[in-house]
């Protein structure tokens, strides 16, 4: 199980762990950016706390492989969602992102 935990930490640190902070700083229009970042940060930390709270109970109730397979499946679903729904913002001006998202 430690190998799975270390693999998760490594993958999370170079992927979703860092990307979420860039995403929430770019996706909101200027007039709502502070509120949007606060809401994004709040929900991120609440769900991180819930995960840390319930993970030991999940490991006790199910075999560790099942728990990690569940989280791996959730990451695959997230990858599909990001690939199909999240616009690329690298090198794109904020105004063009807003136009793409239909923000006035």
N, CA, C and O atoms as a GROMACS GRO file, in nm:
protein
  416
    1UNK      N    1   0.081  -0.120   0.000
    1UNK     CA    2   0.000   0.000   0.000
    1UNK      C    3   0.085   0.127   0.000
    1UNK      O    4   0.047   0.223  -0.066
    2UNK      N    5   0.199   0.134   0.070
    2UNK     CA    6   0.279   0.257   0.063
    2UNK      C    7   0.319   0.294  -0.079
    2UNK      O    8   0.324   0.413  -0.112
    3UNK      N    9   0.346   0.196  -0.164
    3UNK     CA   10   0.383   0.228  -0.303
    3UNK      C   11   0.268   0.298  -0.374
    3UNK      O   12   0.291   0.390  -0.452
    4UNK      N   13   0.145   0.254  -0.349
    4UNK     CA   14   0.028   0.319  -0.411
    4UNK      C   15   0.013   0.462  -0.360
    4UNK      O   16  -0.018   0.553  -0.438
    5UNK      N   17   0.034   0.481  -0.231
    5UNK     CA   18   0.022   0.616  -0.175
    5UNK      C   19   0.130   0.708  -0.233
    5UNK      O   20   0.100   0.821  -0.271
    6UNK      N   21   0.253   0.659  -0.242
    6UNK     CA   22   0.361   0.740  -0.299
    6UNK      C   23   0.335   0.771  -0.446
    6UNK      O   24   0.362   0.882  -0.492
    7UNK      N   25   0.284   0.674  -0.520
    7UNK     CA   26   0.253   0.696  -0.662
    7UNK      C   27   0.143   0.801  -0.675
    7UNK      O   28   0.150   0.887  -0.763
    8UNK      N   29   0.042   0.794  -0.589
    8UNK     CA   30  -0.065   0.894  -0.593
    8UNK      C   31  -0.010   1.033  -0.564
    8UNK      O   32  -0.042   1.128  -0.635
    9UNK      N   33   0.072   1.045  -0.460
    9UNK     CA   34   0.127   1.176  -0.424
    9UNK      C   35   0.210   1.232  -0.539
    9UNK      O   36   0.199   1.350  -0.571
   10UNK      N   37   0.293   1.150  -0.600
   10UNK     CA   38   0.376   1.196  -0.711
   10UNK      C   39   0.291   1.240  -0.829
   10UNK      O   40   0.316   1.346  -0.888
   11UNK      N   41   0.191   1.160  -0.864
   11UNK     CA   42   0.105   1.195  -0.978
   11UNK      C   43   0.023   1.320  -0.947
   11UNK      O   44   0.004   1.405  -1.034
   12UNK      N   45  -0.025   1.330  -0.826
   12UNK     CA   46  -0.107   1.445  -0.788
   12UNK      C   47  -0.024   1.574  -0.787
   12UNK      O   48  -0.073   1.680  -0.827
   13UNK      N   49   0.100   1.565  -0.742
   13UNK     CA   50   0.185   1.683  -0.732
   13UNK      C   51   0.218   1.743  -0.869
   13UNK      O   52   0.231   1.865  -0.881
   14UNK      N   53   0.230   1.659  -0.972
   14UNK     CA   54   0.265   1.713  -1.104
   14UNK      C   55   0.142   1.733  -1.192
   14UNK      O   56   0.154   1.786  -1.303
   15UNK      N   57   0.028   1.693  -1.145
   15UNK     CA   58  -0.094   1.705  -1.226
   15UNK      C   59  -0.198   1.791  -1.157
   15UNK      O   60  -0.182   1.913  -1.146
   16UNK      N   61  -0.303   1.726  -1.112
   16UNK     CA   62  -0.418   1.795  -1.053
   16UNK      C   63  -0.379   1.882  -0.934
   16UNK      O   64  -0.439   1.988  -0.914
   17UNK      N   65  -0.283   1.840  -0.855
   17UNK     CA   66  -0.244   1.916  -0.737
   17UNK      C   67  -0.200   2.058  -0.769
   17UNK      O   68  -0.231   2.151  -0.694
   18UNK      N   69  -0.128   2.076  -0.878
   18UNK     CA   70  -0.081   2.209  -0.916
   18UNK      C   71  -0.175   2.278  -1.013
   18UNK      O   72  -0.191   2.400  -1.008
   19UNK      N   73  -0.235   2.203  -1.099
   19UNK     CA   74  -0.318   2.260  -1.206
   19UNK      C   75  -0.441   2.331  -1.153
   19UNK      O   76  -0.484   2.431  -1.209
   20UNK      N   77  -0.500   2.280  -1.045
   20UNK     CA   78  -0.623   2.340  -0.995
   20UNK      C   79  -0.603   2.486  -0.956
   20UNK      O   80  -0.693   2.567  -0.974
   21UNK      N   81  -0.487   2.520  -0.903
   21UNK     CA   82  -0.463   2.657  -0.860
   21UNK      C   83  -0.448   2.750  -0.981
   21UNK      O   84  -0.492   2.865  -0.976
   22UNK      N   85  -0.388   2.703  -1.086
   22UNK     CA   86  -0.377   2.782  -1.209
   22UNK      C   87  -0.516   2.796  -1.272
   22UNK      O   88  -0.554   2.904  -1.317
   23UNK      N   89  -0.589   2.687  -1.274
   23UNK     CA   90  -0.722   2.686  -1.336
   23UNK      C   91  -0.815   2.787  -1.268
   23UNK      O   92  -0.879   2.866  -1.336
   24UNK      N   93  -0.823   2.784  -1.134
   24UNK     CA   94  -0.917   2.875  -1.068
   24UNK      C   95  -0.871   3.020  -1.076
   24UNK      O   96  -0.953   3.111  -1.060
   25UNK      N   97  -0.743   3.043  -1.101
   25UNK     CA   98  -0.698   3.182  -1.114
   25UNK      C   99  -0.724   3.237  -1.254
   25UNK      O  100  -0.725   3.358  -1.272
   26UNK      N  101  -0.745   3.150  -1.352
   26UNK     CA  102  -0.764   3.196  -1.490
   26UNK      C  103  -0.909   3.189  -1.538
   26UNK      O  104  -0.946   3.264  -1.629
   27UNK      N  105  -0.989   3.105  -1.482
   27UNK     CA  106  -1.119   3.074  -1.541
   27UNK      C  107  -1.227   3.178  -1.509
   27UNK      O  108  -1.326   3.187  -1.582
   28UNK      N  109  -1.210   3.255  -1.404
   28UNK     CA  110  -1.313   3.352  -1.366
   28UNK      C  111  -1.287   3.487  -1.430
   28UNK      O  112  -1.172   3.529  -1.441
   29UNK      N  113  -1.394   3.558  -1.474
   29UNK     CA  114  -1.375   3.692  -1.528
   29UNK      C  115  -1.325   3.788  -1.419
   29UNK      O  116  -1.343   3.763  -1.300
   30UNK      N  117  -1.263   3.897  -1.462
   30UNK     CA  118  -1.201   3.989  -1.366
   30UNK      C  119  -1.294   4.036  -1.256
   30UNK      O  120  -1.254   4.040  -1.139
   31UNK      N  121  -1.418   4.071  -1.290
   31UNK     CA  122  -1.508   4.125  -1.189
   31UNK      C  123  -1.550   4.021  -1.086
   31UNK      O  124  -1.601   4.058  -0.979
   32UNK      N  125  -1.531   3.893  -1.114
   32UNK     CA  126  -1.569   3.787  -1.020
   32UNK      C  127  -1.450   3.702  -0.977
   32UNK      O  128  -1.466   3.599  -0.910
   33UNK      N  129  -1.332   3.743  -1.014
   33UNK     CA  130  -1.213   3.660  -0.990
   33UNK      C  131  -1.188   3.633  -0.842
   33UNK      O  132  -1.163   3.519  -0.804
   34UNK      N  133  -1.193   3.735  -0.758
   34UNK     CA  134  -1.165   3.716  -0.615
   34UNK      C  135  -1.266   3.621  -0.551
   34UNK      O  136  -1.229   3.531  -0.476
   35UNK      N  137  -1.392   3.642  -0.581
   35UNK     CA  138  -1.496   3.555  -0.526
   35UNK      C  139  -1.482   3.414  -0.580
   35UNK      O  140  -1.496   3.317  -0.505
   36UNK      N  141  -1.455   3.402  -0.709
   36UNK     CA  142  -1.440   3.270  -0.770
   36UNK      C  143  -1.322   3.194  -0.714
   36UNK      O  144  -1.331   3.074  -0.688
   37UNK      N  145  -1.210   3.262  -0.694
   37UNK     CA  146  -1.092   3.196  -0.637
   37UNK      C  147  -1.118   3.157  -0.492
   37UNK      O  148  -1.074   3.050  -0.448
   38UNK      N  149  -1.188   3.241  -0.418
   38UNK     CA  150  -1.220   3.206  -0.279
   38UNK      C  151  -1.310   3.083  -0.275
   38UNK      O  152  -1.288   2.992  -0.195
   39UNK      N  153  -1.411   3.080  -0.361
   39UNK     CA  154  -1.501   2.964  -0.365
   39UNK      C  155  -1.426   2.839  -0.411
   39UNK      O  156  -1.445   2.731  -0.354
   40UNK      N  157  -1.342   2.852  -0.512
   40UNK     CA  158  -1.265   2.738  -0.559
   40UNK      C  159  -1.170   2.685  -0.454
   40UNK      O  160  -1.159   2.564  -0.435
   41UNK      N  161  -1.102   2.774  -0.385
   41UNK     CA  162  -1.010   2.733  -0.279
   41UNK      C  163  -1.085   2.668  -0.164
   41UNK      O  164  -1.041   2.566  -0.110
   42UNK      N  165  -1.198   2.726  -0.127
   42UNK     CA  166  -1.280   2.673  -0.018
   42UNK      C  167  -1.326   2.530  -0.049
   42UNK      O  168  -1.310   2.440   0.034
   43UNK      N  169  -1.383   2.511  -0.166
   43UNK     CA  170  -1.432   2.377  -0.200
   43UNK      C  171  -1.317   2.277  -0.213
   43UNK      O  172  -1.332   2.161  -0.175
   44UNK      N  173  -1.203   2.321  -0.266
   44UNK     CA  174  -1.087   2.233  -0.278
   44UNK      C  175  -1.044   2.183  -0.140
   44UNK      O  176  -1.023   2.063  -0.122
   45UNK      N  177  -1.030   2.273  -0.044
   45UNK     CA  178  -0.982   2.234   0.090
   45UNK      C  179  -1.087   2.157   0.167
   45UNK      O  180  -1.052   2.068   0.245
   46UNK      N  181  -1.215   2.188   0.148
   46UNK     CA  182  -1.320   2.111   0.215
   46UNK      C  183  -1.319   1.966   0.167
   46UNK      O  184  -1.324   1.874   0.248
   47UNK      N  185  -1.314   1.946   0.036
   47UNK     CA  186  -1.313   1.810  -0.016
   47UNK      C  187  -1.183   1.737   0.017
   47UNK      O  188  -1.184   1.615   0.034
   48UNK      N  189  -1.071   1.808   0.026
   48UNK     CA  190  -0.946   1.745   0.068
   48UNK      C  191  -0.957   1.699   0.214
   48UNK      O  192  -0.910   1.590   0.248
   49UNK      N  193  -1.019   1.781   0.298
   49UNK     CA  194  -1.039   1.742   0.439
   49UNK      C  195  -1.134   1.624   0.451
   49UNK      O  196  -1.112   1.533   0.531
   50UNK      N  197  -1.241   1.624   0.371
   50UNK     CA  198  -1.335   1.511   0.373
   50UNK      C  199  -1.267   1.382   0.329
   50UNK      O  200  -1.289   1.277   0.388
   51UNK      N  201  -1.185   1.391   0.227
   51UNK     CA  202  -1.113   1.274   0.179
   51UNK      C  203  -1.020   1.220   0.288
   51UNK      O  204  -1.017   1.100   0.314
   52UNK      N  205  -0.944   1.310   0.351
   52UNK     CA  206  -0.854   1.267   0.457
   52UNK      C  207  -0.930   1.209   0.576
   52UNK      O  208  -0.881   1.118   0.644
   53UNK      N  209  -1.049   1.260   0.602
   53UNK     CA  210  -1.131   1.211   0.713
   53UNK      C  211  -1.185   1.071   0.685
   53UNK      O  212  -1.181   0.984   0.772
   54UNK      N  213  -1.236   1.049   0.564
   54UNK     CA  214  -1.303   0.923   0.534
   54UNK      C  215  -1.212   0.814   0.478
   54UNK      O  216  -1.252   0.698   0.472
   55UNK      N  217  -1.091   0.849   0.436
   55UNK     CA  218  -1.001   0.750   0.376
   55UNK      C  219  -0.972   0.633   0.471
   55UNK      O  220  -0.979   0.518   0.428
   56UNK      N  221  -0.938   0.657   0.599
   56UNK     CA  222  -0.913   0.541   0.687
   56UNK      C  223  -1.034   0.448   0.700
   56UNK      O  224  -1.017   0.326   0.705
   57UNK      N  225  -1.153   0.504   0.704
   57UNK     CA  226  -1.273   0.420   0.713
   57UNK      C  227  -1.294   0.341   0.583
   57UNK      O  228  -1.339   0.227   0.586
   58UNK      N  229  -1.260   0.403   0.471
   58UNK     CA  230  -1.273   0.332   0.342
   58UNK      C  231  -1.176   0.216   0.336
   58UNK      O  232  -1.211   0.107   0.289
   59UNK      N  233  -1.053   0.237   0.381
   59UNK     CA  234  -0.952   0.131   0.381
   59UNK      C  235  -0.993   0.018   0.476
   59UNK      O  236  -0.967  -0.099   0.449
   60UNK      N  237  -1.058   0.054   0.587
   60UNK     CA  238  -1.103  -0.048   0.682
   60UNK      C  239  -1.222  -0.127   0.626
   60UNK      O  240  -1.236  -0.246   0.656
   61UNK      N  241  -1.305  -0.063   0.547
   61UNK     CA  242  -1.427  -0.127   0.497
   61UNK      C  243  -1.405  -0.206   0.368
   61UNK      O  244  -1.476  -0.304   0.343
   62UNK      N  245  -1.309  -0.166   0.288
   62UNK     CA  246  -1.286  -0.229   0.158
   62UNK      C  247  -1.138  -0.265   0.144
   62UNK      O  248  -1.054  -0.206   0.212
   63UNK      N  249  -1.107  -0.360   0.059
   63UNK     CA  250  -0.965  -0.389   0.033
   63UNK      C  251  -0.898  -0.265  -0.027
   63UNK      O  252  -0.958  -0.194  -0.106
   64UNK      N  253  -0.772  -0.239   0.012
   64UNK     CA  254  -0.703  -0.119  -0.039
   64UNK      C  255  -0.704  -0.109  -0.192
   64UNK      O  256  -0.716   0.000  -0.246
   65UNK      N  257  -0.691  -0.222  -0.260
   65UNK     CA  258  -0.693  -0.218  -0.406
   65UNK      C  259  -0.823  -0.164  -0.462
   65UNK      O  260  -0.823  -0.092  -0.563
   66UNK      N  261  -0.934  -0.197  -0.397
   66UNK     CA  262  -1.065  -0.147  -0.441
   66UNK      C  263  -1.073   0.004  -0.422
   66UNK      O  264  -1.123   0.076  -0.508
   67UNK      N  265  -1.024   0.052  -0.308
   67UNK     CA  266  -1.028   0.196  -0.279
   67UNK      C  267  -0.943   0.272  -0.381
   67UNK      O  268  -0.987   0.373  -0.435
   68UNK      N  269  -0.822   0.223  -0.406
   68UNK     CA  270  -0.735   0.292  -0.501
   68UNK      C  271  -0.789   0.280  -0.644
   68UNK      O  272  -0.772   0.372  -0.724
   69UNK      N  273  -0.852   0.168  -0.676
   69UNK     CA  274  -0.914   0.154  -0.809
   69UNK      C  275  -1.028   0.254  -0.825
   69UNK      O  276  -1.046   0.311  -0.932
   70UNK      N  277  -1.105   0.273  -0.719
   70UNK     CA  278  -1.213   0.373  -0.724
   70UNK      C  279  -1.157   0.512  -0.753
   70UNK      O  280  -1.207   0.582  -0.841
   71UNK      N  281  -1.052   0.551  -0.679
   71UNK     CA  282  -0.993   0.683  -0.701
   71UNK      C  283  -0.928   0.693  -0.838
   71UNK      O  284  -0.932   0.798  -0.901
   72UNK      N  285  -0.867   0.585  -0.885
   72UNK     CA  286  -0.810   0.585  -1.020
   72UNK      C  287  -0.920   0.604  -1.124
   72UNK      O  288  -0.903   0.678  -1.221
   73UNK      N  289  -1.033   0.538  -1.103
   73UNK     CA  290  -1.147   0.554  -1.194
   73UNK      C  291  -1.198   0.697  -1.195
   73UNK      O  292  -1.234   0.751  -1.300
   74UNK      N  293  -1.203   0.759  -1.078
   74UNK     CA  294  -1.248   0.898  -1.069
   74UNK      C  295  -1.151   0.990  -1.144
   74UNK      O  296  -1.193   1.087  -1.207
   75UNK      N  297  -1.021   0.960  -1.137
   75UNK     CA  298  -0.922   1.040  -1.209
   75UNK      C  299  -0.936   1.022  -1.360
   75UNK      O  300  -0.915   1.117  -1.435
   76UNK      N  301  -0.971   0.903  -1.404
   76UNK     CA  302  -0.994   0.880  -1.547
   76UNK      C  303  -1.114   0.963  -1.593
   76UNK      O  304  -1.111   1.026  -1.699
   77UNK      N  305  -1.221   0.962  -1.512
   77UNK     CA  306  -1.338   1.045  -1.546
   77UNK      C  307  -1.301   1.192  -1.549
   77UNK      O  308  -1.348   1.266  -1.636
   78UNK      N  309  -1.219   1.236  -1.456
   78UNK     CA  310  -1.176   1.375  -1.455
   78UNK      C  311  -1.094   1.406  -1.579
   78UNK      O  312  -1.110   1.512  -1.640
   79UNK      N  313  -1.006   1.315  -1.618
   79UNK     CA  314  -0.925   1.336  -1.738
   79UNK      C  315  -1.014   1.352  -1.860
   79UNK      O  316  -0.989   1.440  -1.944
   80UNK      N  317  -1.116   1.270  -1.872
   80UNK     CA  318  -1.209   1.281  -1.985
   80UNK      C  319  -1.280   1.416  -1.980
   80UNK      O  320  -1.294   1.483  -2.082
   81UNK      N  321  -1.325   1.456  -1.861
   81UNK     CA  322  -1.394   1.584  -1.848
   81UNK      C  323  -1.302   1.699  -1.886
   81UNK      O  324  -1.342   1.789  -1.961
   82UNK      N  325  -1.179   1.698  -1.836
   82UNK     CA  326  -1.085   1.805  -1.868
   82UNK      C  327  -1.055   1.809  -2.018
   82UNK      O  328  -1.053   1.916  -2.079
   83UNK      N  329  -1.033   1.692  -2.076
   83UNK     CA  330  -0.999   1.686  -2.220
   83UNK      C  331  -1.114   1.735  -2.307
   83UNK      O  332  -1.090   1.788  -2.416
   84UNK      N  333  -1.237   1.718  -2.262
   84UNK     CA  334  -1.351   1.755  -2.346
   84UNK      C  335  -1.416   1.888  -2.309
   84UNK      O  336  -1.481   1.950  -2.393
   85UNK      N  337  -1.401   1.932  -2.185
   85UNK     CA  338  -1.477   2.049  -2.140
   85UNK      C  339  -1.394   2.171  -2.101
   85UNK      O  340  -1.446   2.283  -2.102
   86UNK      N  341  -1.268   2.153  -2.067
   86UNK     CA  342  -1.186   2.264  -2.019
   86UNK      C  343  -1.107   2.323  -2.135
   86UNK      O  344  -1.030   2.253  -2.200
   87UNK      N  345  -1.126   2.453  -2.160
   87UNK     CA  346  -1.054   2.513  -2.272
   87UNK      C  347  -0.906   2.531  -2.240
   87UNK      O  348  -0.868   2.552  -2.125
   88UNK      N  349  -0.822   2.523  -2.343
   88UNK     CA  350  -0.680   2.549  -2.327
   88UNK      C  351  -0.660   2.699  -2.308
   88UNK      O  352  -0.715   2.778  -2.385
   89UNK      N  353  -0.583   2.738  -2.208
   89UNK     CA  354  -0.563   2.880  -2.180
   89UNK      C  355  -0.418   2.924  -2.197
   89UNK      O  356  -0.387   3.041  -2.176
   90UNK      N  357  -0.329   2.834  -2.235
   90UNK     CA  358  -0.189   2.870  -2.251
   90UNK      C  359  -0.172   2.969  -2.367
   90UNK      O  360  -0.207   2.940  -2.481
   91UNK      N  361  -0.120   3.086  -2.335
   91UNK     CA  362  -0.093   3.187  -2.435
   91UNK      C  363  -0.217   3.257  -2.490
   91UNK      O  364  -0.209   3.331  -2.588
   92UNK      N  365  -0.333   3.234  -2.426
   92UNK     CA  366  -0.457   3.294  -2.473
   92UNK      C  367  -0.490   3.413  -2.383
   92UNK      O  368  -0.493   3.398  -2.261
   93UNK      N  369  -0.514   3.532  -2.441
   93UNK     CA  370  -0.549   3.648  -2.359
   93UNK      C  371  -0.681   3.625  -2.283
   93UNK      O  372  -0.769   3.553  -2.331
   94UNK      N  373  -0.693   3.686  -2.166
   94UNK     CA  374  -0.812   3.671  -2.084
   94UNK      C  375  -0.939   3.709  -2.159
   94UNK      O  376  -1.042   3.644  -2.144
   95UNK      N  377  -0.931   3.812  -2.240
   95UNK     CA  378  -1.049   3.856  -2.315
   95UNK      C  379  -1.098   3.747  -2.410
   95UNK      O  380  -1.218   3.727  -2.426
   96UNK      N  381  -1.004   3.677  -2.473
   96UNK     CA  382  -1.042   3.569  -2.566
   96UNK      C  383  -1.100   3.450  -2.490
   96UNK      O  384  -1.193   3.385  -2.538
   97UNK      N  385  -1.046   3.421  -2.371
   97UNK     CA  386  -1.102   3.314  -2.289
   97UNK      C  387  -1.246   3.348  -2.251
   97UNK      O  388  -1.335   3.263  -2.258
   98UNK      N  389  -1.267   3.473  -2.209
   98UNK     CA  390  -1.402   3.516  -2.173
   98UNK      C  391  -1.497   3.504  -2.292
   98UNK      O  392  -1.612   3.462  -2.276
   99UNK      N  393  -1.450   3.540  -2.410
   99UNK     CA  394  -1.533   3.529  -2.531
   99UNK      C  395  -1.565   3.382  -2.560
   99UNK      O  396  -1.679   3.349  -2.595
  100UNK      N  397  -1.466   3.295  -2.546
  100UNK     CA  398  -1.487   3.152  -2.570
  100UNK      C  399  -1.589   3.096  -2.472
  100UNK      O  400  -1.672   3.013  -2.510
  101UNK      N  401  -1.584   3.141  -2.346
  101UNK     CA  402  -1.676   3.090  -2.244
  101UNK      C  403  -1.810   3.162  -2.244
  101UNK      O  404  -1.901   3.123  -2.170
  102UNK      N  405  -1.824   3.265  -2.326
  102UNK     CA  406  -1.950   3.337  -2.336
  102UNK      C  407  -1.971   3.436  -2.223
  102UNK      O  408  -2.085   3.468  -2.188
  103UNK      N  409  -1.861   3.485  -2.164
  103UNK     CA  410  -1.871   3.583  -2.057
  103UNK      C  411  -1.864   3.722  -2.117
  103UNK      O  412  -1.779   3.750  -2.202
  104UNK      N  413  -1.954   3.808  -2.071
  104UNK     CA  414  -1.953   3.947  -2.123
  104UNK      C  415  -1.861   4.034  -2.045
  104UNK      O  416  -1.849   4.153  -2.076
   0.00000   0.00000   0.00000
